[in-house]
């Protein structure tokens, strides 16, 4: 993917976190003007998250097409010491519904959230379903940008 970029958006008036957004997945994978981009939200600015977003883009565009409610193993903790070693593809709840749909010349990109989760949470989702896992997240009131949050299962 020669045109892949990762946009880094710093904290602002609506959020005290950093957002990392792919730019280029849509162009590589669009069908009939529709495609995906991904956003990761983190507590700090770090090259690690740029690399992680590049990994997501190459995974998605390289034969493992991601979509809403899919997951992806990272192969290691998303930050050292974290128990979160998978990414769950979800709606961009932290950023509000306006981020999800991005009009582009010739179509639109749907921007989905890559939420760091644990292997146990992925196992629960496989057995009980995506909605059941999201209800657990809501009930536990997780802080999705806390790299050291406890697993909800």
C-alpha positions in Angstrom: 0.0 0.0 0.0 2.1 2.9 -1.2 -0.5 5.5 -0.2 -1.0 4.5 3.4 -0.9 7.3 6.0 -1.6 7.4 9.7 -3.0 10.7 10.8 -2.2 11.6 14.4 -4.8 13.9 16.1 -3.9 15.4 19.5 -6.1 16.2 22.4 -8.6 19.0 21.9 -11.7 20.5 23.4 -13.7 17.3 23.1 -11.2 14.8 24.3 -8.0 14.5 26.3 -6.8 11.5 24.3 -4.8 10.9 21.1 -6.5 9.5 17.9 -4.6 7.6 15.3 -6.5 7.2 12.0 -5.6 5.3 8.9 -5.8 7.1 5.6 -5.4 4.9 2.5 -7.4 1.7 3.3 -10.4 3.2 1.6 -8.5 3.8 -1.7 -6.9 0.3 -1.6 -10.1 -1.6 -0.8 -13.1 0.4 -1.9 -16.0 -1.2 -3.7 -18.5 0.9 -5.5 -17.2 4.0 -3.7 -17.5 2.5 -0.2 -14.6 1.4 2.1 -13.2 1.4 5.6 -10.7 3.4 7.6 -9.8 2.7 11.2 -9.2 4.8 14.4 -7.4 3.9 17.5 -7.6 6.0 20.6 -4.7 6.1 23.1 -3.6 7.9 26.2 -0.4 9.3 24.8 1.4 10.1 21.5 3.7 7.2 20.7 5.2 5.7 17.5 3.9 2.4 18.8 0.4 3.4 17.9 1.4 4.6 14.4 3.0 1.2 13.8 -0.1 -0.6 15.2 -2.3 1.3 12.8 0.0 0.4 9.9 -0.3 -3.2 11.0 -4.1 -3.0 11.0 -4.1 -1.4 7.5 -1.8 -4.1 6.0 -3.8 -6.9 7.7 -7.1 -5.5 6.3 -5.7 -4.8 2.8 -3.6 -7.9 2.7 -6.2 -10.6 2.6 -7.8 -10.5 6.1 -10.5 -7.9 5.4 -11.8 -6.5 8.6 -15.3 -5.2 9.3 -17.6 -4.3 12.2 -17.5 -6.9 15.0 -14.4 -8.6 13.7 -11.2 -8.9 15.7 -7.5 -9.1 15.1 -4.7 -10.6 17.2 -1.8 -8.2 17.8 0.6 -10.9 18.8 1.8 -8.9 21.8 0.3 -6.5 24.3 -0.8 -3.2 22.7 1.6 -1.5 25.2 4.1 -3.3 27.4 2.5 -4.7 30.5 -1.1 -4.6 29.2 -3.3 -7.7 29.0 -5.0 -6.4 25.9 -3.4 -8.3 22.9 -6.3 -8.2 20.4 -8.2 -5.4 18.6 -12.0 -5.5 18.4 -13.5 -3.6 15.5 -16.4 -1.6 16.8 -18.4 1.6 16.2 -16.4 4.8 17.1 -18.3 5.4 20.3 -15.6 7.6 21.9 -15.7 10.0 18.9 -19.4 10.2 18.3 -21.5 9.2 15.3 -20.3 12.0 13.1 -16.9 10.3 12.8 -18.3 7.0 11.5 -19.3 8.3 8.0 -16.8 10.4 6.1 -17.8 11.6 2.6 -15.1 11.4 0.0 -15.0 12.3 -3.7 -16.5 9.3 -5.4 -18.0 7.7 -2.3 -17.6 7.5 1.4 -15.4 5.9 4.1 -16.8 4.3 7.1 -14.4 4.8 10.1 -14.4 2.0 12.6 -12.8 1.9 16.0 -10.1 -0.5 16.9 -10.6 -1.2 20.6 -7.8 -3.0 22.5 -9.2 -6.1 24.2 -8.0 -9.2 26.0 -7.9 -12.8 24.6 -10.5 -13.7 27.3 -12.8 -11.0 26.0 -12.5 -12.3 22.4 -13.2 -15.8 23.6 -16.4 -14.5 25.4 -17.5 -12.6 22.3 -17.1 -15.8 20.2 -19.3 -17.8 22.6 -21.8 -15.1 23.6 -21.8 -12.6 20.8 -20.5 -9.0 20.2 -23.5 -7.3 21.8 -23.1 -9.4 25.0 -19.4 -8.3 25.2 -20.4 -4.6 24.6 -22.9 -4.9 27.4 -20.2 -6.1 29.7 -18.0 -3.2 28.7 -20.9 -0.8 29.5 -21.7 -2.4 32.8 -18.0 -2.3 33.9 -17.7 1.3 32.6 -14.3 0.5 31.2 -11.9 3.2 30.3 -11.1 2.1 26.7 -7.9 4.1 26.6 -6.5 2.7 29.8 -3.8 0.2 28.6 -3.9 -1.5 32.1 -7.6 -1.9 32.5 -8.8 -5.2 33.9 -10.5 -7.7 31.6 -14.3 -7.8 32.0 -14.4 -11.6 31.9 
